[in-house]
Amino acid sequence: MVRRKTLSPCGPRDEDGYSNAHLNLHEDELTVAGMEIGEEVFVSVREEGILIRRADD
């Protein structure tokens, strides 16, 4: 499954000029990944991408 997404800004910028970003995932996308809303995940930031995996792995 591939869907184009937009990273949306959230909240004010901090004193260093950084802001958080949100990514909306649909429940059907989580189901394909074997995840559910409310689950804890690990997020790894790489040079060319972001990896999200279940915290219990």
All heavy atoms as TSV, in Angstrom:
chain	resi	resn	atom	element	x	y	z
A	1	MET	N	N	0.853	-1.179	0.000
A	1	MET	CA	C	0.000	0.000	0.000
A	1	MET	C	C	0.896	1.238	0.000
A	1	MET	O	O	1.800	1.352	0.816
A	1	MET	CB	C	-0.888	-0.022	1.247
A	1	MET	CG	C	-1.668	1.229	1.450
A	1	MET	SD	S	-2.664	1.272	2.956
A	1	MET	CE	C	-3.813	-0.033	2.659
A	2	VAL	N	N	0.628	2.131	-0.907
A	2	VAL	CA	C	1.382	3.390	-0.981
A	2	VAL	C	C	0.386	4.528	-1.112
A	2	VAL	O	O	-0.495	4.486	-1.972
A	2	VAL	CB	C	2.348	3.407	-2.193
A	2	VAL	CG1	C	3.029	4.755	-2.309
A	2	VAL	CG2	C	3.366	2.298	-2.093
A	3	ARG	N	N	0.533	5.501	-0.240
A	3	ARG	CA	C	-0.279	6.717	-0.318
A	3	ARG	C	C	0.635	7.909	-0.098
A	3	ARG	O	O	1.523	7.861	0.740
A	3	ARG	CB	C	-1.364	6.725	0.754
A	3	ARG	CG	C	-2.461	5.725	0.517
A	3	ARG	CD	C	-3.539	5.850	1.562
A	3	ARG	NE	N	-4.587	4.881	1.321
A	3	ARG	CZ	C	-5.331	4.346	2.268
A	3	ARG	NH1	N	-5.166	4.689	3.527
A	3	ARG	NH2	N	-6.261	3.488	1.970
A	4	ARG	N	N	0.413	8.956	-0.838
A	4	ARG	CA	C	1.184	10.183	-0.648
A	4	ARG	C	C	0.618	10.914	0.569
A	4	ARG	O	O	-0.592	11.061	0.699
A	4	ARG	CB	C	1.087	11.072	-1.868
A	4	ARG	CG	C	1.911	12.344	-1.752
A	4	ARG	CD	C	1.859	13.119	-3.024
A	4	ARG	NE	N	2.667	12.437	-4.009
A	4	ARG	CZ	C	3.732	12.964	-4.598
A	4	ARG	NH1	N	4.087	14.200	-4.319
A	4	ARG	NH2	N	4.414	12.282	-5.464
A	5	LYS	N	N	1.507	11.368	1.457
A	5	LYS	CA	C	1.106	12.061	2.678
A	5	LYS	C	C	1.814	13.409	2.759
A	5	LYS	O	O	2.847	13.622	2.130
A	5	LYS	CB	C	1.495	11.237	3.917
A	5	LYS	CG	C	0.903	9.850	3.976
A	5	LYS	CD	C	-0.533	9.930	4.374
A	5	LYS	CE	C	-1.132	8.544	4.494
A	5	LYS	NZ	N	-2.398	8.551	5.166
A	6	THR	N	N	1.273	14.299	3.569
A	6	THR	CA	C	1.891	15.599	3.813
A	6	THR	C	C	2.217	15.711	5.293
A	6	THR	O	O	1.367	15.416	6.138
A	6	THR	CB	C	0.933	16.739	3.423
A	6	THR	OG1	O	0.641	16.622	2.029
A	6	THR	CG2	C	1.538	18.098	3.691
A	7	LEU	N	N	3.444	16.104	5.616
A	7	LEU	CA	C	3.811	16.370	6.996
A	7	LEU	C	C	3.247	17.732	7.362
A	7	LEU	O	O	3.575	18.733	6.734
A	7	LEU	CB	C	5.329	16.360	7.162
A	7	LEU	CG	C	5.997	15.016	6.891
A	7	LEU	CD1	C	7.517	15.179	6.952
A	7	LEU	CD2	C	5.545	13.981	7.896
A	8	SER	N	N	2.383	17.760	8.371
A	8	SER	CA	C	1.719	19.000	8.776
A	8	SER	C	C	2.382	19.566	10.026
A	8	SER	O	O	2.664	18.831	10.964
A	8	SER	CB	C	0.250	18.721	9.085
A	8	SER	OG	O	-0.380	18.153	7.965
A	9	PRO	N	N	2.624	20.886	10.053
A	9	PRO	CA	C	3.211	21.479	11.252
A	9	PRO	C	C	2.209	21.471	12.398
A	9	PRO	O	O	0.998	21.539	12.175
A	9	PRO	CB	C	3.531	22.913	10.819
A	9	PRO	CG	C	2.585	23.192	9.719
A	9	PRO	CD	C	2.340	21.872	9.029
A	10	CYS	N	N	2.719	21.360	13.624
A	10	CYS	CA	C	1.827	21.431	14.784
A	10	CYS	C	C	2.517	22.195	15.902
A	10	CYS	O	O	3.705	22.020	16.156
A	10	CYS	CB	C	1.394	20.053	15.233
A	10	CYS	SG	S	2.646	19.112	16.089
A	11	GLY	N	N	1.769	23.057	16.521
A	11	GLY	CA	C	2.286	23.813	17.651
A	11	GLY	C	C	3.223	24.934	17.236
A	11	GLY	O	O	3.621	25.044	16.080
A	12	PRO	N	N	3.579	25.751	18.212
A	12	PRO	CA	C	4.482	26.884	17.934
A	12	PRO	C	C	5.928	26.420	17.794
A	12	PRO	O	O	6.293	25.340	18.238
A	12	PRO	CB	C	4.310	27.769	19.166
A	12	PRO	CG	C	3.956	26.808	20.248
A	12	PRO	CD	C	3.139	25.731	19.596
A	13	ARG	N	N	6.740	27.244	17.186
A	13	ARG	CA	C	8.172	26.961	17.091
A	13	ARG	C	C	8.805	27.184	18.461
A	13	ARG	O	O	8.395	28.070	19.201
A	13	ARG	CB	C	8.837	27.875	16.066
A	13	ARG	CG	C	8.389	27.588	14.655
A	13	ARG	CD	C	9.246	28.329	13.641
A	13	ARG	NE	N	8.874	27.953	12.301
A	13	ARG	CZ	C	9.354	26.892	11.651
A	13	ARG	NH1	N	10.221	26.115	12.234
A	13	ARG	NH2	N	8.970	26.624	10.432
A	14	ASP	N	N	9.817	26.364	18.778
A	14	ASP	CA	C	10.499	26.547	20.055
A	14	ASP	C	C	11.545	27.649	19.951
A	14	ASP	O	O	11.696	28.288	18.902
A	14	ASP	CB	C	11.109	25.232	20.554
A	14	ASP	CG	C	12.233	24.697	19.685
A	14	ASP	OD1	O	12.756	25.436	18.829
A	14	ASP	OD2	O	12.607	23.526	19.879
A	15	GLU	N	N	12.290	27.880	21.018
A	15	GLU	CA	C	13.269	28.975	21.036
A	15	GLU	C	C	14.404	28.785	20.039
A	15	GLU	O	O	15.090	29.731	19.665
A	15	GLU	CB	C	13.842	29.171	22.452
A	15	GLU	CG	C	14.548	27.967	23.031
A	15	GLU	CD	C	13.604	26.973	23.701
A	15	GLU	OE1	O	12.398	27.230	23.816
A	15	GLU	OE2	O	14.090	25.906	24.095
A	16	ASP	N	N	14.619	27.541	19.556
A	16	ASP	CA	C	15.646	27.273	18.550
A	16	ASP	C	C	15.098	27.342	17.126
A	16	ASP	O	O	15.821	27.103	16.165
A	16	ASP	CB	C	16.278	25.902	18.786
A	16	ASP	CG	C	17.037	25.839	20.102
A	16	ASP	OD1	O	17.690	26.844	20.455
A	16	ASP	OD2	O	16.968	24.798	20.787
A	17	GLY	N	N	13.799	27.618	16.990
A	17	GLY	CA	C	13.191	27.743	15.668
A	17	GLY	C	C	12.617	26.455	15.114
A	17	GLY	O	O	12.210	26.393	13.962
A	18	TYR	N	N	12.577	25.384	15.929
A	18	TYR	CA	C	12.051	24.100	15.470
A	18	TYR	C	C	10.575	23.954	15.798
A	18	TYR	O	O	10.102	24.481	16.807
A	18	TYR	CB	C	12.814	22.936	16.101
A	18	TYR	CG	C	14.248	22.827	15.644
A	18	TYR	CD1	C	15.293	23.203	16.469
A	18	TYR	CD2	C	14.551	22.352	14.378
A	18	TYR	CE1	C	16.604	23.112	16.049
A	18	TYR	CE2	C	15.858	22.252	13.942
A	18	TYR	CZ	C	16.882	22.633	14.789
A	18	TYR	OH	O	18.170	22.537	14.370
A	19	SER	N	N	9.857	23.226	14.964
A	19	SER	CA	C	8.446	22.937	15.179
A	19	SER	C	C	8.240	21.436	15.024
A	19	SER	O	O	9.028	20.758	14.367
A	19	SER	CB	C	7.598	23.683	14.148
A	19	SER	OG	O	6.230	23.444	14.377
A	20	ASN	N	N	7.205	20.897	15.638
A	20	ASN	CA	C	6.851	19.492	15.467
A	20	ASN	C	C	6.065	19.316	14.170
A	20	ASN	O	O	5.517	20.273	13.630
A	20	ASN	CB	C	5.997	18.995	16.631
A	20	ASN	CG	C	6.799	18.871	17.905
A	20	ASN	OD1	O	7.986	18.564	17.880
A	20	ASN	ND2	N	6.156	19.121	19.022
A	21	ALA	N	N	6.008	18.088	13.696
A	21	ALA	CA	C	5.213	17.772	12.508
A	21	ALA	C	C	4.341	16.562	12.801
A	21	ALA	O	O	4.731	15.670	13.558
A	21	ALA	CB	C	6.114	17.494	11.316
A	22	HIS	N	N	3.164	16.539	12.226
A	22	HIS	CA	C	2.238	15.409	12.350
A	22	HIS	C	C	2.123	14.698	11.012
A	22	HIS	O	O	2.202	15.323	9.957
A	22	HIS	CB	C	0.846	15.897	12.744
A	22	HIS	CG	C	0.696	16.138	14.199
A	22	HIS	ND1	N	-0.405	16.746	14.723
A	22	HIS	CD2	C	1.483	15.856	15.253
A	22	HIS	CE1	C	-0.290	16.840	16.038
A	22	HIS	NE2	N	0.854	16.312	16.372
A	23	LEU	N	N	1.912	13.402	11.094
A	23	LEU	CA	C	1.622	12.583	9.918
A	23	LEU	C	C	0.371	11.787	10.241
A	23	LEU	O	O	0.342	11.056	11.227
A	23	LEU	CB	C	2.790	11.643	9.624
A	23	LEU	CG	C	2.572	10.633	8.510
A	23	LEU	CD1	C	2.441	11.346	7.169
A	23	LEU	CD2	C	3.717	9.652	8.467
A	24	ASN	N	N	-0.672	11.952	9.461
A	24	ASN	CA	C	-1.920	11.224	9.700
A	24	ASN	C	C	-1.883	9.885	8.985
A	24	ASN	O	O	-1.637	9.821	7.776
A	24	ASN	CB	C	-3.114	12.040	9.209
A	24	ASN	CG	C	-3.349	13.261	10.054
A	24	ASN	OD1	O	-3.243	13.222	11.263
A	24	ASN	ND2	N	-3.659	14.363	9.402
A	25	LEU	N	N	-2.122	8.815	9.743
A	25	LEU	CA	C	-2.218	7.470	9.184
A	25	LEU	C	C	-3.637	6.962	9.382
A	25	LEU	O	O	-4.204	7.104	10.462
A	25	LEU	CB	C	-1.231	6.524	9.873
A	25	LEU	CG	C	0.246	6.880	9.730
A	25	LEU	CD1	C	1.088	5.955	10.596
A	25	LEU	CD2	C	0.681	6.802	8.287
A	26	HIS	N	N	-4.194	6.352	8.368
A	26	HIS	CA	C	-5.535	5.790	8.446
A	26	HIS	C	C	-5.481	4.429	9.143
A	26	HIS	O	O	-4.458	3.741	9.126
A	26	HIS	CB	C	-6.120	5.615	7.039
A	26	HIS	CG	C	-6.360	6.910	6.343
A	26	HIS	ND1	N	-7.610	7.433	6.170
A	26	HIS	CD2	C	-5.507	7.797	5.779
A	26	HIS	CE1	C	-7.526	8.585	5.528
A	26	HIS	NE2	N	-6.256	8.824	5.283
A	27	GLU	N	N	-6.604	4.051	9.765
A	27	GLU	CA	C	-6.663	2.761	10.452
A	27	GLU	C	C	-6.360	1.597	9.519
A	27	GLU	O	O	-5.724	0.628	9.922
A	27	GLU	CB	C	-8.029	2.558	11.108
A	27	GLU	CG	C	-8.188	3.353	12.384
A	27	GLU	CD	C	-9.462	3.021	13.107
A	27	GLU	OE1	O	-9.510	1.982	13.778
A	27	GLU	OE2	O	-10.404	3.825	12.990
A	28	ASP	N	N	-6.780	1.685	8.257
A	28	ASP	CA	C	-6.503	0.582	7.336
A	28	ASP	C	C	-5.005	0.457	7.060
A	28	ASP	O	O	-4.487	-0.637	6.882
A	28	ASP	CB	C	-7.307	0.704	6.040
A	28	ASP	CG	C	-6.983	1.927	5.206
A	28	ASP	OD1	O	-6.462	2.919	5.757
A	28	ASP	OD2	O	-7.277	1.916	3.995
A	29	GLU	N	N	-4.282	1.577	7.071
A	29	GLU	CA	C	-2.832	1.525	6.900
A	29	GLU	C	C	-2.174	0.864	8.106
A	29	GLU	O	O	-1.246	0.066	7.969
A	29	GLU	CB	C	-2.268	2.934	6.710
A	29	GLU	CG	C	-2.732	3.576	5.416
A	29	GLU	CD	C	-2.428	5.052	5.358
A	29	GLU	OE1	O	-2.660	5.780	6.335
A	29	GLU	OE2	O	-1.951	5.481	4.288
A	30	LEU	N	N	-2.663	1.192	9.296
A	30	LEU	CA	C	-2.131	0.562	10.504
A	30	LEU	C	C	-2.419	-0.936	10.508
A	30	LEU	O	O	-1.568	-1.736	10.903
A	30	LEU	CB	C	-2.726	1.216	11.755
A	30	LEU	CG	C	-2.335	2.674	11.988
A	30	LEU	CD1	C	-3.108	3.233	13.179
A	30	LEU	CD2	C	-0.841	2.807	12.196
A	31	THR	N	N	-3.591	-1.321	10.061
A	31	THR	CA	C	-3.958	-2.736	10.008
A	31	THR	C	C	-3.003	-3.507	9.101
A	31	THR	O	O	-2.532	-4.591	9.458
A	31	THR	CB	C	-5.406	-2.903	9.513
A	31	THR	OG1	O	-6.268	-2.234	10.424
A	31	THR	CG2	C	-5.791	-4.364	9.410
A	32	VAL	N	N	-2.676	-2.950	7.953
A	32	VAL	CA	C	-1.737	-3.590	7.033
A	32	VAL	C	C	-0.379	-3.781	7.704
A	32	VAL	O	O	0.292	-4.788	7.507
A	32	VAL	CB	C	-1.594	-2.765	5.730
A	32	VAL	CG1	C	-0.442	-3.259	4.880
A	32	VAL	CG2	C	-2.896	-2.816	4.937
A	33	ALA	N	N	0.013	-2.817	8.546
A	33	ALA	CA	C	1.305	-2.878	9.240
A	33	ALA	C	C	1.233	-3.717	10.511
A	33	ALA	O	O	2.245	-3.894	11.193
A	33	ALA	CB	C	1.775	-1.470	9.580
A	34	GLY	N	N	0.052	-4.218	10.849
A	34	GLY	CA	C	-0.105	-5.013	12.060
A	34	GLY	C	C	-0.101	-4.166	13.322
A	34	GLY	O	O	0.284	-4.635	14.390
A	35	MET	N	N	-0.529	-2.920	13.211
A	35	MET	CA	C	-0.537	-1.996	14.343
A	35	MET	C	C	-1.946	-1.508	14.625
A	35	MET	O	O	-2.840	-1.652	13.798
A	35	MET	CB	C	0.362	-0.787	14.056
A	35	MET	CG	C	1.799	-1.109	13.856
A	35	MET	SD	S	2.714	0.412	13.497
A	35	MET	CE	C	4.324	-0.263	13.174
A	36	GLU	N	N	-2.113	-0.913	15.817
A	36	GLU	CA	C	-3.401	-0.344	16.203
A	36	GLU	C	C	-3.196	1.050	16.770
A	36	GLU	O	O	-2.104	1.376	17.257
A	36	GLU	CB	C	-4.071	-1.204	17.273
A	36	GLU	CG	C	-4.436	-2.594	16.809
A	36	GLU	CD	C	-5.076	-3.413	17.912
A	36	GLU	OE1	O	-5.236	-2.891	19.033
A	36	GLU	OE2	O	-5.406	-4.568	17.654
A	37	ILE	N	N	-4.245	1.860	16.741
A	37	ILE	CA	C	-4.195	3.191	17.342
A	37	ILE	C	C	-3.898	3.038	18.824
A	37	ILE	O	O	-4.462	2.180	19.498
A	37	ILE	CB	C	-5.529	3.938	17.109
A	37	ILE	CG1	C	-5.680	4.272	15.632
A	37	ILE	CG2	C	-5.621	5.201	17.967
A	37	ILE	CD1	C	-7.004	4.880	15.260
A	38	GLY	N	N	-3.000	3.857	19.334
A	38	GLY	CA	C	-2.641	3.829	20.744
A	38	GLY	C	C	-1.428	2.985	21.059
A	38	GLY	O	O	-0.915	3.020	22.174
A	39	GLU	N	N	-0.948	2.215	20.090
A	39	GLU	CA	C	0.227	1.369	20.286
A	39	GLU	C	C	1.491	2.209	20.386
A	39	GLU	O	O	1.604	3.249	19.735
A	39	GLU	CB	C	0.361	0.422	19.077
A	39	GLU	CG	C	0.626	-0.990	19.446
A	39	GLU	CD	C	0.690	-1.887	18.222
A	39	GLU	OE1	O	-0.316	-1.979	17.493
A	39	GLU	OE2	O	1.752	-2.482	18.043
A	40	GLU	N	N	2.459	1.758	21.190
A	40	GLU	CA	C	3.752	2.440	21.257
A	40	GLU	C	C	4.618	1.993	20.094
A	40	GLU	O	O	4.607	0.820	19.715
A	40	GLU	CB	C	4.458	2.120	22.570
A	40	GLU	CG	C	3.819	2.803	23.754
A	40	GLU	CD	C	4.666	2.667	25.008
A	40	GLU	OE1	O	5.651	1.902	25.013
A	40	GLU	OE2	O	4.320	3.348	25.983
A	41	VAL	N	N	5.352	2.945	19.518
A	41	VAL	CA	C	6.218	2.653	18.375
A	41	VAL	C	C	7.601	3.264	18.590
A	41	VAL	O	O	7.768	4.177	19.401
A	41	VAL	CB	C	5.622	3.199	17.052
A	41	VAL	CG1	C	4.310	2.524	16.707
A	41	VAL	CG2	C	5.445	4.699	17.109
A	42	PHE	N	N	8.581	2.727	17.885
A	42	PHE	CA	C	9.900	3.330	17.792
A	42	PHE	C	C	9.964	4.068	16.462
A	42	PHE	O	O	9.522	3.553	15.441
A	42	PHE	CB	C	11.017	2.279	17.810
A	42	PHE	CG	C	11.201	1.605	19.145
A	42	PHE	CD1	C	11.080	0.235	19.254
A	42	PHE	CD2	C	11.524	2.342	20.269
A	42	PHE	CE1	C	11.257	-0.386	20.469
A	42	PHE	CE2	C	11.707	1.723	21.487
A	42	PHE	CZ	C	11.573	0.347	21.597
A	43	VAL	N	N	10.515	5.279	16.472
A	43	VAL	CA	C	10.676	6.064	15.251
A	43	VAL	C	C	12.162	6.290	15.040
A	43	VAL	O	O	12.840	6.846	15.893
A	43	VAL	CB	C	9.937	7.418	15.357
A	43	VAL	CG1	C	10.141	8.239	14.102
A	43	VAL	CG2	C	8.458	7.204	15.630
A	44	SER	N	N	12.676	5.820	13.901
A	44	SER	CA	C	14.084	5.998	13.556
A	44	SER	C	C	14.188	6.961	12.387
A	44	SER	O	O	13.552	6.754	11.351
A	44	SER	CB	C	14.714	4.660	13.149
A	44	SER	OG	O	14.574	3.713	14.174
A	45	VAL	N	N	14.962	8.016	12.563
A	45	VAL	CA	C	15.130	9.006	11.507
A	45	VAL	C	C	16.438	8.717	10.787
A	45	VAL	O	O	17.495	8.626	11.412
A	45	VAL	CB	C	15.129	10.437	12.087
A	45	VAL	CG1	C	15.333	11.464	10.990
A	45	VAL	CG2	C	13.833	10.698	12.842
A	46	ARG	N	N	16.362	8.547	9.496
A	46	ARG	CA	C	17.525	8.267	8.658
A	46	ARG	C	C	17.685	9.402	7.658
A	46	ARG	O	O	16.771	10.205	7.449
A	46	ARG	CB	C	17.341	6.938	7.899
A	46	ARG	CG	C	17.090	5.745	8.792
A	46	ARG	CD	C	18.383	5.306	9.431
A	46	ARG	NE	N	18.192	4.052	10.133
A	46	ARG	CZ	C	18.293	3.922	11.448
A	46	ARG	NH1	N	18.567	4.958	12.196
A	46	ARG	NH2	N	18.123	2.748	12.012
A	47	GLU	N	N	18.813	9.426	6.974
A	47	GLU	CA	C	19.088	10.499	6.022
A	47	GLU	C	C	18.031	10.586	4.927
A	47	GLU	O	O	17.631	11.656	4.521
A	47	GLU	CB	C	20.467	10.306	5.396
A	47	GLU	CG	C	20.921	11.510	4.594
A	47	GLU	CD	C	22.373	11.416	4.204
A	47	GLU	OE1	O	23.194	11.038	5.053
A	47	GLU	OE2	O	22.669	11.707	3.039
A	48	GLU	N	N	17.559	9.470	4.446
A	48	GLU	CA	C	16.608	9.468	3.326
A	48	GLU	C	C	15.201	9.019	3.725
A	48	GLU	O	O	14.395	8.718	2.866
A	48	GLU	CB	C	17.124	8.563	2.198
A	48	GLU	CG	C	18.372	9.079	1.528
A	48	GLU	CD	C	18.109	10.247	0.587
A	48	GLU	OE1	O	17.026	10.300	-0.008
A	48	GLU	OE2	O	18.996	11.102	0.478
A	49	GLY	N	N	14.920	8.906	5.037
A	49	GLY	CA	C	13.586	8.464	5.389
A	49	GLY	C	C	13.359	8.337	6.882
A	49	GLY	O	O	14.246	8.579	7.691
A	50	ILE	N	N	12.150	7.968	7.228
A	50	ILE	CA	C	11.732	7.760	8.605
A	50	ILE	C	C	11.153	6.355	8.697
A	50	ILE	O	O	10.296	5.979	7.900
A	50	ILE	CB	C	10.663	8.792	9.017
A	50	ILE	CG1	C	11.245	10.202	8.919
A	50	ILE	CG2	C	10.154	8.512	10.418
A	50	ILE	CD1	C	10.201	11.300	9.085
A	51	LEU	N	N	11.607	5.571	9.671
A	51	LEU	CA	C	11.125	4.218	9.882
A	51	LEU	C	C	10.297	4.186	11.166
A	51	LEU	O	O	10.726	4.715	12.190
A	51	LEU	CB	C	12.294	3.251	10.008
A	51	LEU	CG	C	13.280	3.228	8.844
A	51	LEU	CD1	C	14.485	2.370	9.207
A	51	LEU	CD2	C	12.613	2.687	7.603
A	52	ILE	N	N	9.144	3.541	11.107
A	52	ILE	CA	C	8.279	3.395	12.275
A	52	ILE	C	C	8.060	1.906	12.473
A	52	ILE	O	O	7.657	1.207	11.548
A	52	ILE	CB	C	6.920	4.095	12.059
A	52	ILE	CG1	C	7.120	5.580	11.763
A	52	ILE	CG2	C	6.026	3.912	13.275
A	52	ILE	CD1	C	5.873	6.286	11.305
A	53	ARG	N	N	8.335	1.414	13.708
A	53	ARG	CA	C	8.102	-0.008	13.984
A	53	ARG	C	C	7.536	-0.169	15.370
A	53	ARG	O	O	7.690	0.703	16.235
A	53	ARG	CB	C	9.363	-0.820	13.810
A	53	ARG	CG	C	10.474	-0.487	14.748
A	53	ARG	CD	C	11.708	-1.296	14.398
A	53	ARG	NE	N	12.815	-0.929	15.239
A	53	ARG	CZ	C	13.171	-1.579	16.339
A	53	ARG	NH1	N	12.507	-2.641	16.717
A	53	ARG	NH2	N	14.183	-1.172	17.061
A	54	ARG	N	N	6.865	-1.280	15.591
A	54	ARG	CA	C	6.244	-1.558	16.867
A	54	ARG	C	C	7.299	-1.617	17.962
A	54	ARG	O	O	8.395	-2.121	17.760
A	54	ARG	CB	C	5.476	-2.860	16.800
A	54	ARG	CG	C	4.272	-2.731	15.879
A	54	ARG	CD	C	3.635	-4.010	15.547
A	54	ARG	NE	N	3.178	-4.697	16.763
A	54	ARG	CZ	C	2.691	-5.916	16.742
A	54	ARG	NH1	N	2.582	-6.565	15.616
A	54	ARG	NH2	N	2.291	-6.485	17.854
A	55	ALA	N	N	6.985	-1.090	19.133
A	55	ALA	CA	C	7.935	-1.036	20.247
A	55	ALA	C	C	8.178	-2.400	20.857
A	55	ALA	O	O	9.187	-2.601	21.505
A	55	ALA	CB	C	7.462	-0.047	21.297
A	56	ASP	N	N	7.280	-3.347	20.662
A	56	ASP	CA	C	7.466	-4.664	21.270
A	56	ASP	C	C	8.314	-5.601	20.439
A	56	ASP	O	O	8.545	-6.740	20.810
A	56	ASP	CB	C	6.134	-5.309	21.596
A	56	ASP	CG	C	5.255	-5.549	20.379
A	56	ASP	OD1	O	5.662	-5.188	19.255
A	56	ASP	OD2	O	4.165	-6.097	20.544
A	57	ASP	N	N	8.819	-5.162	19.295
A	57	ASP	CA	C	9.695	-5.994	18.444
A	57	ASP	C	C	11.106	-6.028	18.995
A	57	ASP	O	O	11.605	-5.125	19.576
A	57	ASP	CB	C	9.730	-5.465	17.003
A	57	ASP	CG	C	8.437	-5.788	16.272
A	57	ASP	OD1	O	7.622	-6.578	16.801
A	57	ASP	OD2	O	8.231	-5.246	15.169
